[in-house]
Amino acid sequence: MTRWIVINLPSWLLLAGLVVAVAGGTAVFQAVVRHRFPRLKQGGHNEAATFVFPVVAVVYGFLIGFIVLALWGQVNVADQTTRTEGAVAVHLARGRNAFGETESARIRQSLLGYGRAATAEWPLAATGHATPEAENAVNRLQSTYESIRPRSDAQRAFLNNSLASLRELSLARTERLLEARSNVGPPLSLWMVVFLTSGLVLGFSVIFDAGQAKMHYGMIAAVSVLVATNLFLVTELSYPFLGEFSTSPEPLHELVEMLAPPR
């Protein structure tokens, strides 16, 4: 469900929807509680709530902060993997002139084919699946370098370095696909913890009477916006290759722009 939301809903719409849903739902719940339990307005329970509410808020803040930090770390790892893949490919493209003109043209064509195939594959690769075109492009690139016959010690050294870089590129691509396949967001049990703690924070803010109704509703609105924002962050950061907070194929686009013939 969350994957569909991240893919199909703009981030601003998701944030606005969560704020409206959480704030509106909490306001309705508050109105019902104030109507059904008028004695809460006397504030006799505020002393206990004043003691418990900060504890709940601290635990909630620590938990959400830990989850968001962990998810942001996954996005950074995915971004670094993609940058490594693109940087290695650009490095190979820049070093192709160390070989003869014919070999250089073949390397350029193979790298360009890989860049275009990997870029076209990106929407599917974001879910951890590869396309036959991209896999064939990797194999053609490998065959291109293996078919080079160095004519000097310098070319032999460049070829060895290029083969090592090619292995690094292939490894980065494999890691990227595995990361996209395995990073599927928090498990259901963790989502239950997030919703439970969010509900506790909202519940205590509802029963903690601030005296004046307008002030109480204002406090509820502020807490609701905070909870909605945290839910938004957890949802958007759950998938490192999906959504507006995800890593992008820009490093691969740079390879294509570098090798594509001028228009």
Secondary structure, 3 states (H helix, E strand, C coil): CHHHHHHHCCHHHHHHHHHHHHHHHHHHHHHHHHHHCHHHHHCCCHHHHHHHHHHHHHHHHHHHHHHHHHHHHHHHHHHHHHHHHHHHHHHHHHCHHHCCHHHHHHHHHHHHHHHHHHHHHHHHHCCCCCCHHHHHHHHHHHHHHHCCCCCCHHHHHHHHHHHHHHHHHHHHHHHHHHHHHHCCCCCHHHHHHHHHHHHHHHHHHHHCCCCCHHHHHHHHHHHHHHHHHHHHHHHHCCCCCCCCCCCCCHHHHHHHHHHCCCC
